[in-house]
Amino acid sequence: MVFGRSERSRGKATVSAEPVTLKVLVSGGFGVGKTTFVGAVSEIKPLRTEEALTEAGTPIDDTTGVEEKSTTTVAMDFGRITINEQLVLYLFGTPGQDRFWFLWDELAQGALGAVVLADTRRLEDCFAAIDYFERRGLPFTVAVNCFDGADQYPTQTVRQALDLDERVPVVLCDARGRTSSRDVLVTVVENAMRTVAERQQPTPTS
């Protein structure tokens, strides 16, 4: 006899709990590695909305430092990863160009936290994402994507360059690696849960 998600063991019903599902955004500037990050860590075939770059977009899309890039995300990337038996993350990669920013508000609805991918060759490109999440009060983690040939700086140097609060985690990662990307997501969840807990603490009264 089947009991849905329950199992009978020695006359007792053992209920297997549904895992908690959380939404995390993967953001950053144009060409920083968002699509690669989602694809590397996703346990399902990721949904991608990439289109080829054209000459018509040349005045708009700044490819300085990523001249080899030939496609761009025009809506979102989507993937999923099971962190453990109790936790599943749904990943939504945001488009990087300014002209697609109207999609961010929709993608951010219901998100627990976010990753802001950064490239040390173009750190200024992630300022907009950082400002966006700070304004919305959405916890985020900055993950420095260690591109081949890019200068590598200590995380504290990156923190100072981006003028980040000390409570914002800054980590190094390789967006091509599943383990590295997964570690970033664990940091995102831990930071977000800590932030939520701090906000729920009662305010001391004088």
DAQUIDA-V378410 format. One record per residue. N is the residue number from 1. SS is DSSP state (A for helix, B for strand, O for the rest). NEAR is the number of other ideal C-beta (glycine too) atoms within 12 Angstrom. D_FIRST is the distance of its C-alpha to the first C-alpha in Angstrom with 2 decimals. Layout:
BEGIN
((N:SS:NEAR:D_FIRST) (N:SS:NEAR:D_FIRST))
END
This chain:
BEGIN
((1:O:7:0.00) (2:O:7:3.79) (3:B:13:6.56) (4:O:11:9.48) (5:O:12:11.79) (6:B:14:10.66) (7:B:15:9.58) (8:B:13:9.31) (9:B:11:12.55) (10:O:7:14.37) (11:O:7:13.00) (12:B:10:13.92) (13:B:14:12.41) (14:B:13:14.20) (15:B:13:14.86) (16:O:14:16.29) (17:O:11:19.33) (18:O:12:20.56) (19:O:18:23.84) (20:B:18:27.08) (21:B:19:28.80) (22:B:31:32.60) (23:B:28:35.32) (24:B:51:38.32) (25:B:46:41.44) (26:B:50:43.33) (27:B:50:46.93) (28:B:49:50.51) (29:O:39:53.51) (30:O:38:53.96) (31:O:36:53.17) (32:O:44:51.98) (33:O:45:48.76) (34:A:50:46.02) (35:A:42:44.50) (36:A:35:44.75) (37:A:43:43.08) (38:A:44:40.04) (39:A:30:39.77) (40:A:32:40.11) (41:A:41:37.38) (42:O:31:34.78) (43:O:20:31.58) (44:O:18:31.36) (45:O:12:34.22) (46:O:29:36.42) (47:B:21:37.59) (48:O:25:41.37) (49:O:23:44.05) (50:B:25:47.06) (51:B:19:50.23) (52:B:14:53.35) (53:O:25:56.29) (54:O:14:59.31) (55:A:10:63.02) (56:A:10:62.67) (57:A:22:60.69) (58:O:12:63.23) (59:O:10:65.09) (60:O:17:61.85) (61:O:31:59.69) (62:O:22:61.38) (63:O:24:60.42) (64:O:17:62.84) (65:O:22:61.30) (66:O:28:58.48) (67:O:13:60.67) (68:O:13:58.24) (69:O:28:55.54) (70:O:15:55.10) (71:B:24:52.11) (72:B:33:51.06) (73:B:40:47.98) (74:O:26:48.60) (75:O:24:45.50) (76:B:31:42.98) (77:B:43:40.91) (78:B:29:37.19) (79:B:35:34.90) (80:B:27:32.00) (81:B:35:31.64) (82:B:22:29.04) (83:B:28:31.16) (84:B:14:28.41) (85:O:11:24.77) (86:O:15:25.97) (87:B:26:28.52) (88:B:25:28.84) (89:B:39:32.23) (90:B:34:33.14) (91:B:46:36.69) (92:B:40:39.24) (93:B:46:42.52) (94:B:47:45.47) (95:O:38:48.40) (96:O:43:51.54) (97:O:30:54.40) (98:A:20:55.97) (99:A:16:55.67) (100:A:27:51.85) (101:A:21:51.78) (102:A:15:50.90) (103:A:26:47.30) (104:A:32:47.04) (105:A:17:46.58) (106:A:17:43.58) (107:A:35:42.02) (108:A:30:42.73) (109:O:14:40.80) (110:O:16:38.03) (111:O:32:38.93) (112:O:34:38.65) (113:B:40:41.47) (114:B:46:43.35) (115:B:54:44.88) (116:B:50:48.51) (117:B:50:49.40) (118:B:47:53.08) (119:O:38:55.54) (120:A:31:58.56) (121:A:26:60.75) (122:A:28:59.99) (123:A:33:58.88) (124:A:23:60.32) (125:A:33:57.68) (126:A:41:54.98) (127:A:22:57.09) (128:A:28:55.80) (129:A:41:52.14) (130:A:34:53.02) (131:A:20:55.00) (132:A:28:52.18) (133:A:37:49.59) (134:A:22:52.19) (135:A:14:53.04) (136:A:21:49.42) (137:O:17:48.71) (138:O:35:45.85) (139:O:35:45.54) (140:B:45:46.33) (141:B:45:46.96) (142:B:44:49.73) (143:B:46:48.85) (144:B:41:51.92) (145:B:42:51.07) (146:O:29:53.11) (147:O:27:54.52) (148:O:14:56.52) (149:O:12:60.17) (150:O:22:59.65) (151:O:18:61.36) (152:O:19:59.07) (153:O:21:59.87) (154:O:15:58.59) (155:A:26:55.96) (156:A:16:58.47) (157:A:18:60.94) (158:A:32:58.40) (159:A:24:57.58) (160:A:16:61.27) (161:A:23:61.85) (162:A:30:59.07) (163:O:18:60.17) (164:O:28:56.69) (165:O:18:55.87) (166:O:11:55.22) (167:O:18:51.69) (168:O:33:50.72) (169:O:34:49.27) (170:B:36:51.10) (171:B:34:49.59) (172:B:30:50.43) (173:B:41:48.00) (174:O:27:47.79) (175:O:39:45.92) (176:O:20:45.36) (177:O:21:43.34) (178:A:22:39.63) (179:A:16:40.02) (180:A:27:43.11) (181:A:43:41.61) (182:A:33:38.45) (183:A:27:40.75) (184:A:47:42.52) (185:A:45:39.34) (186:A:29:38.46) (187:A:32:41.99) (188:A:45:41.55) (189:A:36:38.44) (190:A:25:40.12) (191:A:33:43.29) (192:A:34:41.58) (193:A:20:39.59) (194:A:21:42.80) (195:A:26:44.72) (196:A:18:42.24) (197:A:12:42.40) (198:A:15:46.20) (199:A:14:46.39) (200:A:10:44.31) (201:O:10:46.67) (202:O:7:49.00) (203:O:8:52.52) (204:O:5:55.08) (205:O:4:57.55) (206:O:3:61.18))
END
